[in-house]
Amino acid sequence: MRALIASILLGLTFASHAQTLLVHVDFDQHGYYVNNMRVLDRTFNATSPRPAQKNAVRYQFLDVDGNILKEGIVHNPLLVAGEFHGNSSEGIDGEVAQKANGSFMIRVPYVESMATLSLSKLEASDDTHQTSYSGSGKPSLAQSALKPSLLNEFDLQNYLNQPKNQ
């Protein structure tokens, strides 16, 4: 009986083996580029889902027919927010700075039929000024008011089949 239970558990372990796709994206004034992309033989939490906001970057993983397999949002990676003790009598001053370059990571469960990574910037439509409120209480543009503008597309097989530099 123990041997039967052990073989069932072993079978479940291999049947539920999941992988994670990890994508390192760099950006500068010229555009967005994949620095590194690899499939990890472990399950990691996916990049946290976020509400759409103006100038956020939307990522979509597509199959060869253009069907969306996974998608999500990365808040505007050009902005860095911080709070600093300033000279004001009110205590802490909030400040937002814009970076010229940087990087961000995307983690998603890997699906073998993934063929393309598409990155788009979400911009406000000219014909609408709707706002909604995020969980933090700060106003953000309603998702329907944002239109995607393609930044770049990447062939996943091109990156996943490159020899590893070690």
C-alpha positions as CSV (number, residue, x, y, z in Angstrom):
1,M,0.0,0.0,0.0
2,R,2.8,2.4,0.9
3,A,4.5,1.7,-2.5
4,L,1.2,2.6,-4.3
5,I,0.9,5.9,-2.4
6,A,4.5,6.8,-3.1
7,S,4.2,6.1,-6.8
8,I,1.0,8.2,-7.0
9,L,2.7,11.1,-5.2
10,L,5.7,10.8,-7.4
11,G,3.5,10.8,-10.5
12,L,1.6,13.9,-9.2
13,T,4.9,15.7,-8.6
14,F,6.1,15.2,-12.2
15,A,2.6,15.8,-13.7
16,S,2.3,19.2,-11.9
17,H,5.9,20.3,-12.8
18,A,5.6,23.9,-13.8
19,Q,8.0,26.4,-15.2
20,T,8.4,30.2,-15.0
21,L,9.4,32.5,-17.8
22,L,11.7,35.3,-16.6
23,V,12.2,38.3,-18.9
24,H,14.6,41.1,-18.2
25,V,13.7,44.2,-20.2
26,D,16.0,47.3,-20.6
27,F,14.8,50.7,-21.8
28,D,16.5,53.9,-22.8
29,Q,15.6,57.0,-24.8
30,H,15.6,54.9,-28.0
31,G,13.3,52.1,-27.0
32,Y,12.6,48.9,-25.1
33,Y,14.8,45.8,-25.5
34,V,14.9,42.3,-24.1
35,N,18.2,41.9,-22.2
36,N,17.7,38.3,-21.2
37,M,14.9,35.7,-21.3
38,R,15.0,32.3,-19.7
39,V,12.7,29.5,-18.6
40,L,13.3,28.4,-15.0
41,D,12.4,24.9,-13.9
42,R,10.6,26.2,-10.8
43,T,7.3,27.9,-10.1
44,F,7.7,31.5,-9.0
45,N,4.9,34.0,-8.4
46,A,4.0,35.8,-11.5
47,T,4.5,39.6,-11.8
48,S,1.7,41.1,-9.6
49,P,-1.3,42.2,-11.6
50,R,-1.8,46.0,-11.6
51,P,-4.5,48.3,-12.7
52,A,-3.8,50.1,-16.0
53,Q,-2.5,53.7,-15.6
54,K,-1.4,56.3,-18.1
55,N,2.1,55.6,-19.5
56,A,2.2,52.1,-18.1
57,V,3.7,49.3,-20.2
58,R,1.4,46.5,-21.1
59,Y,3.0,43.1,-21.9
60,Q,1.3,40.3,-23.8
61,F,2.6,36.9,-24.6
62,L,1.1,35.6,-27.8
63,D,1.0,32.3,-29.6
64,V,1.8,31.9,-33.3
65,D,-1.8,32.8,-34.3
66,G,-1.7,36.0,-32.2
67,N,-3.9,34.7,-29.4
68,I,-3.1,36.2,-26.0
69,L,-1.8,33.6,-23.6
70,K,-0.6,35.8,-20.7
71,E,-0.7,39.6,-20.2
72,G,-0.2,42.2,-17.5
73,I,0.9,45.8,-16.7
74,V,4.1,47.3,-15.5
75,H,3.7,50.8,-14.0
76,N,5.5,53.5,-15.9
77,P,9.1,52.3,-15.5
78,L,10.5,55.8,-16.3
79,L,9.2,57.3,-13.1
80,V,10.8,57.0,-9.7
81,A,8.8,58.2,-6.7
82,G,10.3,59.0,-3.3
83,E,9.6,60.8,-0.1
84,F,12.3,62.9,1.4
85,H,12.7,65.0,4.5
86,G,12.8,68.5,3.1
87,N,13.0,72.0,4.4
88,S,9.2,72.5,4.5
89,S,7.4,72.8,7.8
90,E,5.1,70.0,6.7
91,G,7.7,67.2,7.2
92,I,8.2,64.9,4.3
93,D,8.2,66.1,0.7
94,G,7.0,63.8,-2.1
95,E,9.0,63.9,-5.2
96,V,8.8,62.1,-8.6
97,A,11.8,62.0,-11.0
98,Q,12.0,60.6,-14.5
99,K,14.8,58.2,-15.5
100,A,16.5,58.2,-18.9
101,N,17.1,54.5,-18.8
102,G,16.5,51.5,-16.6
103,S,15.1,48.0,-16.5
104,F,12.3,45.8,-15.2
105,M,11.5,42.1,-14.9
106,I,8.5,40.2,-16.0
107,R,7.6,36.7,-14.5
108,V,4.8,34.6,-15.9
109,P,4.0,30.9,-15.9
110,Y,5.7,29.5,-19.0
111,V,3.5,28.1,-21.7
112,E,5.3,26.1,-24.5
113,S,3.1,27.7,-27.2
114,M,4.3,31.2,-26.4
115,A,5.8,32.7,-29.6
116,T,5.9,36.5,-29.2
117,L,6.3,39.1,-26.4
118,S,4.5,42.4,-27.3
119,L,5.2,45.6,-25.3
120,S,2.9,48.5,-25.6
121,K,2.7,51.9,-23.9
122,L,-0.8,52.8,-22.6
123,E,-1.7,56.3,-23.5
124,A,-4.8,58.4,-22.8
125,S,-7.2,58.7,-25.7
126,D,-7.7,62.2,-27.1
127,D,-11.5,61.9,-26.9
128,T,-11.9,60.9,-23.3
129,H,-11.0,62.2,-19.9
130,Q,-12.6,59.6,-17.6
131,T,-10.9,58.8,-14.3
132,S,-11.3,56.1,-11.8
133,Y,-9.7,55.5,-8.4
134,S,-7.1,52.8,-7.7
135,G,-7.0,50.9,-4.4
136,S,-4.6,53.6,-3.0
137,G,-7.3,56.3,-3.6
138,K,-5.2,58.1,-6.2
139,P,-6.9,58.9,-9.5
140,S,-5.9,56.8,-12.5
141,L,-7.3,56.7,-16.0
142,A,-10.1,54.2,-16.6
143,Q,-8.8,51.2,-18.5
144,S,-11.2,51.8,-21.3
145,A,-9.8,55.3,-21.7
146,L,-6.3,54.0,-22.5
147,K,-5.1,53.0,-25.9
148,P,-2.0,50.9,-26.5
149,S,0.8,52.2,-28.6
150,L,3.2,49.4,-29.7
151,L,6.7,49.8,-28.4
152,N,8.3,46.6,-29.6
153,E,7.7,42.9,-30.3
154,F,10.2,40.0,-29.6
155,D,10.3,36.5,-31.0
156,L,10.6,34.3,-27.9
157,Q,12.2,31.4,-29.7
158,N,15.0,33.7,-30.8
159,Y,15.8,34.5,-27.2
160,L,15.1,31.1,-25.6
161,N,17.3,29.2,-28.1
162,Q,20.4,31.3,-27.7
163,P,23.3,29.7,-26.0
164,K,23.8,30.6,-22.4
165,N,26.8,32.8,-21.4
166,Q,28.2,31.5,-18.1
